Amino acid sequence: MPHKTTNRRQFLKTSAGLTGALAATPYFHTNQDLFAAQNQAKNDRLSVAAIGNGGRGSAVGHQAGRLGDMVACCDVDKNRAAGFAKKYGEKCKTYGDYRQVLDRKDIDLVTIGTPDHWHVKIAIEAMQSGKDVYCEKPLTLTIDEGKKICRVVKETGRVFQVGTQQRSEYGNKFIKAVAIARSGRLGKKLRAISSVGGARSGGPFKSSDPPANFDWNMWLGQAPMTPYIKERTHYQFRWWLEYSGGQVTDWGVHHTDIAMWALGLGDTGPTTIEGTGKFNRQPDCYNVAQTFDCTMDFADGQQIVLNSGRNELILEGEKGRIRVNRGSLTGKIVEDIAKDKSEQQKLDEEVRKLYRGRPLKGHMQDLFSCIKDRALPISDVFTHHRSVSVCHLANIAMLCGRKLTWDPQKEDFVGDEQASSMVSRKQRKGFEINA
């Protein structure tokens, strides 16, 4: 019987024909069974490892585990790794150090569902070790990390999907909104209002000894050493600027990513940024912006507002306005399209072009398909870097407390040393990102 790796390579070689067949299927495909069937031969399935086995990390790991063979998982919390592995029995080995996972030559794909401050280091090292990657959003902790990861994707040629699922799921509401905006139906000069809700407040919290099953030093990674506080870890990490950008990046990148796509700004950034936010400056408290209201202006006259209002994205221009979130897509233009079959067909064709002719079938399925034909996934690193950079810029402007000028080509602030110093962060010794 041929070796598994040989069979898999042959499978990837012949994927071009399979991709052509898929292109003929309906564009809004959500049937996972189709894609599982394409991988049904055991030796043709990708070997997968899930790094970060908490709530979201487990969710995306199990999605990959349904389409491939889950052979390894890793978490600094031993209990979480053991809990994740139960579903797969003995074939899924557990680890506490992700580097041991990356050392395995039999792994094709890793999913990364760690806290934000670990995303880029693990992802870069995974690509350098020959793995394709799925990484949850927000992809980066800093703008500099985004520049590094874009460079490594180009250098290694790995396939990389970012977990901004609004590009491919939720009943195609968001991609239809993008198509409407880009078609000119709303006008030429557009404004997006990305409202994502506020962040939690809390603290000060008490420190304690970390649990025996939890590697606190490894969890901190590049972040500054500090006494263990339970509320810094697991889901709550996102309310600390040391590990995240708060709601501004956590939820903000979902709607702002769609806004950037809709306004045709996927390869650039704003020229000015200003805004206000409410922060708790006390020690050992949640310290991200609890509420915020920021405005980003672009060179072509378009504008994105990011605020902590109700969860929705509004796209508007001189001809009209639409509203979209995960529950609905509304507006007079939407209603008019629904009444006209030819307009519906036209919109479907515009969606097809946005999706580059690939079937719209779900986020993880898109990644597996792209791995086989080495195509660019719908949520690629390059556009995501630009989208999450807008969110990072909003945080920097609020922390500086003044209007800032940004050069989107150089990806640096103009004439502001303090702001420029916040494009990157000092990394703790032994946990630096090498790229």
QUINOR-V26159 format. One line per field, one symbol per residue. psi: psi as a letter, one per 40 degrees, with the letter a starting at -180 (. if undefined). A space follows every 50 residues. Layout:
BEGIN
psi = ???
END
This chain:
BEGIN
psi = hiiddddddddddedddddddddeiidghehdddddddedhdeeiihihh hhfacdddddddddddeahheiihiehddddddddddeadehiiiehddd ddeheehdhihhfiideeddddddddddeeiihhhiihdididddddddd ddddddfihhhifgeeeeafffdddddddddeeedeadhihhhhheiiii iiiiiiiaiiidehgdddddbeiihiihhdeeibdedeehedeieadddd dddcddddddddeffefaiidihiiiihiheiifiheihdiihihhiide eiihhhifaihihhhiaeeahihiaedihiidddddddehdddddddddd ddddefeihheiddddddddddefihidgidddddddddddddddddddd fihihhhedefiihfgddddeediihhihefihh.
END
